[in-house]
Every structure is written in C-alpha cells, then in structure tokens.
Amino acid sequence: MTLRFLLDTSIVSAPMAREPSAAITRRLARHAAECAIAAPVWHELVYGCRRLPRGRRRAALEAYLEQVVGPAFPILPYDEAAAAWHGAERARLERLGTPAPHVDGQIAGIARSAGLVLVTTNTRHFSRFSGLQLADWSGRVGR
C-alpha cells in the first residue's frame, strides 16, 4: 500500500492516553499501512517516554514504542527537500510576524516534501504553513 499520511505526535500517542480516543484508534487501525511518522515525532515520543520515572507507565510506553510504533510505521527523515521547504516557510512566517515552533516546521516539511497529509489533533499549530494538507482524526470540531 502507498503512504498517504504522516502522523503527528498527538496521533501516535493517542492510543496510550489515559482515556484513548476511539475515533483516532479506529482510524489508525484502518489506515496503519498508509501511515508513517517523521524523525522529529519519533524523537518527541522517545524523549517523552524516557523523561518519565521508571515504573509501570514508562514500561508500558516503552513497550508501545518498541513493539507497536517502531515496527508499524516507517520513520521518514528530515532531509534536504524537507529542510529547504521548512527554511522558506520559516522565513515567510517570520516576515508575517507569526513564527512557528521549529519542530512543527520540521514535521510539516517532511509531510509537504513527501506529499503526505499531516494527521494531528493540533491543526491550529500547522495551519499557517502554506500548501500543507492537514487532517484531524479526533472527530472534534474547531481545533
């Protein structure tokens, strides 16, 4: 199957939330073979897990990353094409007085350069980027 979606951290981490979103979980199950994650998302997931104190929650998250996320989703790099697009967008947004967090730009650059729809629950964080296709699988309106 062809890749169609790049998953943001908010989507990948949703199944491990204290109250998992049924809407996101269903969409992940339905589209898993069409999904990838960005290297900066993998960083955020590993960092978030490893900064937790050792215990049951951290062990569950480590197992989820190693046994579910890692094998299920290819990790796309922040390459030359993504960096070039991100650099141009970062300059454009700064000129407009609406800079975006660097990591969001990296993720957006990977999605844009790979021609993938960026799936996130935080569409507001990414909506300023030009030409980026976004989707929110949470089913919530007004995000």
C-alpha positions as CSV (number, residue, x, y, z in Angstrom):
1,M,0.0,0.0,0.0
2,T,1.1,3.6,-0.7
3,L,1.9,6.0,2.1
4,R,-0.8,8.7,2.4
5,F,-0.4,10.0,5.9
6,L,2.3,11.4,8.2
7,L,1.3,11.1,11.9
8,D,2.0,13.8,14.4
9,T,2.9,13.0,18.0
10,S,-0.6,13.8,19.2
11,I,-2.0,11.0,17.0
12,V,0.7,8.4,17.7
13,S,0.4,8.9,21.4
14,A,-3.4,8.9,21.5
15,P,-3.8,5.1,22.0
16,M,-1.7,5.3,25.1
17,A,-3.7,8.2,26.7
18,R,-5.4,7.6,30.0
19,E,-8.7,7.9,28.0
20,P,-7.8,6.8,24.4
21,S,-9.8,8.4,21.6
22,A,-11.9,5.8,19.9
23,A,-12.1,7.9,16.7
24,I,-8.3,8.0,16.5
25,T,-7.8,4.4,17.4
26,R,-10.3,3.3,14.6
27,R,-8.6,5.5,12.0
28,L,-5.2,4.2,13.0
29,A,-6.4,0.6,12.6
30,R,-8.0,1.3,9.3
31,H,-5.1,3.3,7.8
32,A,-2.0,1.9,9.5
33,A,-0.4,0.5,6.3
34,E,-0.7,4.0,4.7
35,C,1.0,5.9,7.6
36,A,4.5,7.0,8.5
37,I,6.0,9.1,11.2
38,A,8.6,11.9,11.0
39,A,12.0,11.5,12.7
40,P,11.2,14.5,14.9
41,V,8.0,12.8,16.0
42,W,10.0,9.7,16.9
43,H,12.3,12.0,18.9
44,E,9.4,13.5,20.8
45,L,7.9,10.1,21.6
46,V,11.2,8.6,22.9
47,Y,12.1,11.8,24.8
48,G,8.6,12.0,26.4
49,C,8.9,8.3,27.5
50,R,12.4,8.4,28.8
51,R,11.9,11.5,30.9
52,L,9.3,9.7,32.9
53,P,10.5,8.0,36.1
54,R,11.0,4.2,35.9
55,G,7.7,2.5,36.7
56,R,4.7,0.9,35.2
57,R,3.7,3.8,33.0
58,R,7.1,4.2,31.5
59,A,7.4,0.5,30.9
60,A,4.1,0.4,29.1
61,L,5.1,3.4,26.9
62,E,8.5,1.8,26.1
63,A,6.8,-1.4,25.1
64,Y,4.3,0.5,22.9
65,L,7.1,2.3,21.1
66,E,9.3,-0.7,20.6
67,Q,6.6,-3.3,19.8
68,V,3.9,-1.3,18.1
69,V,5.0,2.1,16.8
70,G,8.5,1.2,15.6
71,P,7.5,-1.9,13.6
72,A,4.2,-0.4,12.3
73,F,5.3,2.9,10.9
74,P,8.3,3.9,8.7
75,I,10.3,6.8,10.1
76,L,10.8,9.5,7.5
77,P,14.0,11.6,7.8
78,Y,14.3,15.4,7.8
79,D,16.1,15.5,4.5
80,E,17.3,18.2,2.1
81,A,13.9,18.7,0.5
82,A,12.1,19.0,3.8
83,A,14.8,21.4,5.1
84,A,14.5,23.6,2.0
85,W,10.7,23.9,2.2
86,H,10.9,24.4,6.0
87,G,13.5,27.2,5.6
88,A,11.4,29.0,3.1
89,E,8.3,28.7,5.2
90,R,10.0,29.7,8.3
91,A,11.3,32.9,6.6
92,R,7.8,33.6,5.2
93,L,6.1,33.1,8.6
94,E,8.7,35.3,10.4
95,R,8.1,38.1,7.8
96,L,4.3,37.8,8.6
97,G,5.1,38.1,12.4
98,T,3.7,34.5,13.0
99,P,6.7,32.3,13.5
100,A,6.1,28.6,14.2
101,P,7.9,26.2,16.6
102,H,11.0,24.8,14.8
103,V,9.9,21.1,15.4
104,D,6.5,21.8,13.9
105,G,8.2,23.2,10.8
106,Q,10.4,20.1,10.5
107,I,7.4,17.8,10.7
108,A,5.5,20.0,8.3
109,G,8.5,20.0,5.9
110,I,8.6,16.2,5.9
111,A,4.9,15.9,5.2
112,R,5.0,18.5,2.5
113,S,8.1,17.2,0.7
114,A,6.8,13.6,0.8
115,G,3.3,14.7,-0.4
116,L,1.6,13.3,2.6
117,V,-1.4,14.5,4.6
118,L,-0.2,15.6,8.1
119,V,-2.6,14.0,10.7
120,T,-2.7,15.8,14.0
121,T,-5.1,16.8,16.7
122,N,-3.4,20.2,16.7
123,T,-4.3,21.6,13.2
124,R,-4.1,25.1,14.6
125,H,-0.3,24.5,15.1
126,F,0.2,23.6,11.5
127,S,-2.5,25.7,9.6
128,R,-0.2,28.6,9.0
129,F,2.1,26.5,6.8
130,S,1.5,27.1,3.1
131,G,0.4,24.2,0.9
132,L,0.3,21.6,3.7
133,Q,-2.6,19.1,3.7
134,L,-4.0,18.6,7.2
135,A,-6.4,16.1,8.8
136,D,-7.7,15.7,12.4
137,W,-8.8,12.2,13.1
138,S,-10.1,13.0,16.6
139,G,-13.6,14.0,15.3
140,R,-13.5,17.2,17.3
141,V,-14.5,20.4,15.6
142,G,-12.7,23.8,15.9
143,R,-9.2,22.5,16.7
